[in-house]
Amino acid sequence: MGWFLDVKLKFNCEKQYPKRDVLVASTLVLLTESPRWLLSVGKVKNAKKVLQKMAKVNKVVLPESVFEELNKEKLCLKTVPPKNDSTDSFFSLFRYQNMRRKTLIIYYCASSMSLLYYGLTFNVGNIAGNNYTNALIAGAVEIVAYSSSMYLVETRCGRKLTICISSLTAAIATVSSAFISQCGGTLWVMVAVYMVGKFAATVGYAVSQLYAGELFPTTLRSVGVMSTSSCSILASSLAPLLLPLRMTWNPLPQLVFGGLSIMSAFMVLTLPETRRRKLPANIKEAEMFGKKHPSCKKTTKELHDVNGTMV
C-alpha cells in the first residue's frame, strides 16, 4: 500500500512539473531587461524604452535631465569588446588583483555564513529540550532576523559592519552555547544563547547574499552572484557531515562553525562599503572600486585590453 501511494504521488508530481514550467516561462514575457545592464553594454535607446515603460506604469513623468544623464552614461560606460565578444567572463573575476581579492573574500564570507546558518539549523534537533519547541523558536527567530536585516543594511552599519557584527555575535553565541550545561536551570539559558547565535547567523547569511551582488560589476553581476551562491550551497552541504563530530567531542561542531565565522568577520572588513555608493558598471570600475591608493599607470595598462579604450 505504501509503495502504491509513493508511486501515485510521484506520478502526480511529474504531471504537475510541465504545468509549472509553462507558468514560469510565461512570466518571461512580462519581464524587461535591466536598464543598468543595457547602459553598461551601450544600448542607451533600449534603456530609455525600459525607463519610459517603468515611468508609465508608476504614473510619473521623467524629466529631460534623466535622458541627458543617459547620454553621459553612454560616454562613460560604452566599451569596445573584441570580435569574439569574450570581454567579460567568469575568469575576468580573477584576472586582476583587486577584483580577485574581493571575489575570494566574498566567496569565503558567504560560504562560512552559509555553513554556520545551516549548521545551527540542522543542530537544533541535537540540543536539549523539546524538539518541537526548539524548532518553533528557531523558526520565529528567523522571521525576526530576516526582517531586521532589511533595516540594518540601511543604517550607518551598512553591509560590511552588519556582516562583521553578526558574524562575531553568531560565533561567540554558538561557541558559548556549547559549554553551557543542558540540564537543570541552565537549559533555557543555553537555548537562549543558541538562538541568539541563530539570529545573528541568519542576519549575516541574508546580508552576505545582498552584499555579493553589489560588489560585482553590472556586466558580471549575474555570474558573480551565481558563483557565490554555488560556493554557499557547497559549504552548506558540509554542515550535516560536520555534525557527527560531536561524537568525538560534543562542542567540536560548534567550535568549527564559530571559528570559520570569526575569520569571515575580520576578512569582510577589508572589502569596500556599498551602501549609497555608485556600484561598478564594468570590470574597470570594479577593479578601481575600493582601492585606496590605486596605481593609475598599472591599472590603465592592465585594463586597456578589457575595455578597448580608456575613458
C-alpha positions in Angstrom: 0.0 0.0 0.0 2.8 2.4 0.9 4.6 1.6 -2.4 1.4 2.3 -4.3 0.9 5.7 -2.6 4.5 6.6 -3.2 4.3 5.8 -6.9 1.0 7.6 -7.3 2.4 10.7 -5.5 5.4 10.7 -7.8 3.2 10.3 -10.9 1.0 13.2 -9.8 4.0 15.4 -9.2 5.5 14.6 -12.5 2.3 15.6 -14.2 2.4 19.0 -12.5 6.0 19.8 -13.5 5.2 20.7 -17.2 2.4 23.0 -16.0 4.8 24.7 -13.6 7.4 25.2 -16.2 4.9 26.7 -18.7 3.7 29.0 -16.0 7.2 30.2 -15.2 8.1 30.6 -18.8 5.0 32.7 -19.5 6.2 35.3 -16.9 9.3 36.0 -19.1 7.1 38.0 -21.4 6.3 40.4 -18.6 9.9 40.9 -17.6 12.2 43.6 -19.1 16.0 43.8 -19.2 17.8 45.7 -16.6 18.4 49.4 -17.6 21.7 49.4 -15.9 22.9 46.4 -17.8 21.7 47.9 -21.1 23.7 51.0 -20.3 26.8 49.0 -19.5 26.7 47.4 -23.0 26.0 50.8 -24.7 22.3 50.1 -25.5 21.0 53.5 -24.5 17.9 53.5 -26.7 16.7 50.2 -25.1 17.4 51.6 -21.7 15.3 54.7 -22.4 12.4 52.5 -23.5 12.5 50.5 -20.3 12.7 53.6 -18.2 9.8 55.1 -20.0 7.7 52.0 -19.5 8.6 52.0 -15.8 7.5 55.6 -15.6 4.3 54.9 -17.4 3.4 52.0 -15.0 4.2 54.1 -12.0 2.3 57.1 -13.4 5.2 59.5 -13.2 6.9 61.8 -15.7 10.6 61.5 -16.3 12.4 64.9 -16.6 14.6 65.6 -19.6 17.6 65.6 -17.3 17.3 61.9 -16.9 17.9 61.4 -20.6 20.7 63.8 -20.6 22.3 61.7 -17.9 21.8 58.6 -20.0 23.8 60.2 -22.8 26.6 61.0 -20.4 26.4 57.4 -19.1 26.8 56.2 -22.7 30.1 58.1 -23.0 31.3 56.7 -19.6 30.1 53.1 -19.9 30.4 52.3 -23.5 33.1 49.7 -24.2 34.6 48.2 -27.3 34.6 44.5 -27.0 36.7 42.3 -29.2 35.3 40.4 -32.1 34.9 37.2 -30.1 32.7 39.0 -27.5 34.7 37.5 -24.7 35.5 40.7 -22.9 33.7 39.8 -19.7 33.6 36.2 -18.5 33.8 34.3 -15.2 37.6 34.3 -15.5 37.6 38.1 -15.5 36.8 38.0 -11.8 40.2 36.6 -11.2 42.2 38.4 -13.9 43.1 41.5 -11.8 44.4 41.8 -8.3 41.8 43.9 -6.5 38.9 42.1 -8.2 40.4 38.7 -7.4 40.9 39.6 -3.8 37.3 40.8 -3.4 35.9 37.8 -5.2 37.8 35.3 -3.0 36.9 37.1 0.2 33.2 37.3 -0.6 33.3 33.6 -1.6 34.7 32.7 1.8 32.4 35.0 3.8 29.3 33.8 2.1 30.3 30.2 2.4 31.2 30.5 6.1 27.9 32.2 6.9 26.0 29.6 4.9 27.8 26.8 6.8 27.1 28.4 10.1 23.5 29.1 9.3 22.7 25.5 8.1 24.9 24.0 10.8 22.8 25.7 13.5 19.6 24.8 11.7 20.4 21.1 11.5 21.8 21.1 15.0 18.5 22.2 16.6 17.4 18.6 17.0 20.6 17.8 19.0 20.2 20.4 21.7 18.3 19.5 24.9 14.7 20.3 25.5 11.6 19.6 23.4 12.5 19.3 19.7 9.2 20.8 18.6 9.5 23.8 20.9 13.1 24.4 19.8 12.2 24.2 16.1 9.3 26.6 16.7 11.6 29.1 18.4 14.2 28.8 15.7 11.6 29.5 13.0 10.3 32.6 14.9 13.9 33.8 15.3 14.5 33.5 11.6 11.4 35.6 10.8 12.6 38.4 13.1 16.2 38.1 11.8 15.2 38.4 8.1 13.0 41.4 8.9 15.8 43.0 11.0 18.4 42.5 8.2 16.3 44.7 5.8 16.5 47.6 8.4 20.2 47.0 9.4 21.6 47.3 5.9 20.2 50.8 5.6 21.6 52.1 8.9 25.1 53.5 9.4 26.4 50.0 9.8 25.8 49.3 6.1 26.5 46.0 4.6 30.1 45.4 5.8 29.7 46.2 9.5 26.4 44.3 9.6 28.1 41.1 8.4 31.1 41.7 10.7 29.0 42.2 13.9 26.6 39.4 13.1 29.4 37.0 12.3 31.2 37.8 15.6 27.9 37.6 17.6 27.0 34.3 16.0 30.4 32.9 16.6 30.5 33.9 20.3 27.0 32.7 20.9 27.5 29.4 19.1 30.7 28.6 20.9 29.3 29.7 24.3 26.2 27.6 24.0 28.3 24.5 23.5 29.8 24.9 27.0 26.6 25.7 28.9 25.0 22.8 30.7 21.9 21.4 29.0 20.3 20.2 32.2 18.6 21.8 35.2 18.1 25.5 35.4 20.7 26.4 32.8 18.7 24.6 30.0 16.8 27.7 28.9 20.0 29.8 29.2 21.7 27.5 26.7 18.7 27.6 24.4 18.5 31.4 24.6 22.2 31.8 23.8 21.9 29.3 21.0 19.0 31.3 19.5 21.0 34.5 19.7 23.6 32.8 17.5 20.9 31.6 15.2 19.5 35.1 14.9 22.9 36.6 14.1 23.8 33.8 11.7 20.5 34.4 9.8 21.2 38.2 9.5 24.8 37.6 8.3 23.6 34.9 5.8 20.9 37.2 4.3 23.1 40.3 4.1 26.1 38.4 2.6 24.0 37.4 -0.4 22.9 41.0 -0.9 26.5 42.3 -0.5 27.8 39.8 -3.0 25.5 41.2 -5.7 26.7 44.7 -5.1 30.4 44.0 -5.2 30.4 42.6 -8.7 30.2 44.9 -11.8 26.9 45.0 -13.8 28.4 43.1 -16.7 29.4 40.3 -14.4 26.9 40.6 -11.6 24.8 37.5 -12.6 28.0 35.4 -12.9 29.3 36.7 -9.6 26.1 36.1 -7.7 25.7 32.7 -9.2 29.2 31.6 -8.4 28.9 33.0 -4.8 25.6 31.1 -4.3 27.3 27.9 -5.7 30.0 28.2 -3.1 27.5 28.8 -0.4 25.5 25.8 -1.4 28.6 23.6 -1.4 29.6 24.9 2.0 26.1 24.2 3.4 26.3 20.6 2.2 29.2 20.1 4.6 27.1 21.0 7.6 25.4 17.6 8.1 28.9 16.0 7.6 30.4 18.0 10.4 27.6 17.4 13.0 28.8 13.8 13.7 32.0 15.3 15.1 30.0 15.7 18.3 30.5 12.0 18.9 34.3 12.8 19.3 33.7 15.8 21.4 30.3 17.4 21.9 31.3 21.1 21.4 33.5 20.3 18.4 31.0 21.1 15.6 30.0 24.4 17.1 33.7 25.3 17.6 34.3 24.7 13.9 31.3 26.7 12.8 32.2 29.6 15.2 35.9 29.6 14.2 35.2 29.9 10.5 32.7 32.7 11.2 35.2 34.7 13.2 37.6 34.6 10.3 35.0 35.9 7.9 34.1 38.7 10.3 37.6 40.2 10.1 38.1 39.4 6.4 34.9 41.3 5.4 36.3 44.5 6.9 38.9 44.6 4.1 36.1 45.0 1.5 34.6 48.3 0.4 31.2 49.5 1.7 28.5 49.6 -1.0 25.7 51.4 0.9 24.6 54.6 -1.0 27.5 54.3 -3.3 27.6 54.1 -7.1 28.1 50.5 -8.0 30.6 49.4 -10.6 29.3 49.0 -14.1 32.2 47.3 -15.8 35.4 45.5 -14.9 37.4 48.7 -15.0 35.2 50.3 -12.4 35.1 47.1 -10.3 38.9 46.9 -10.2 39.1 50.6 -9.1 36.2 50.2 -6.6 37.6 50.0 -3.0 41.2 50.9 -3.9 42.6 53.5 -1.5 45.8 54.1 -3.3 45.5 52.7 -6.9 48.4 52.8 -9.3 46.9 54.6 -12.2 49.6 53.7 -14.7 49.5 50.0 -13.9 45.7 49.8 -13.8 45.4 51.7 -17.2 47.8 49.2 -18.8 46.1 46.2 -17.4 42.6 47.2 -18.2 43.2 48.6 -21.7 42.8 45.2 -23.3 39.4 44.7 -21.5 37.7 48.0 -22.3 39.3 48.6 -25.6 39.6 52.4 -24.9 40.0 54.2 -21.6 37.5 56.9 -20.7 
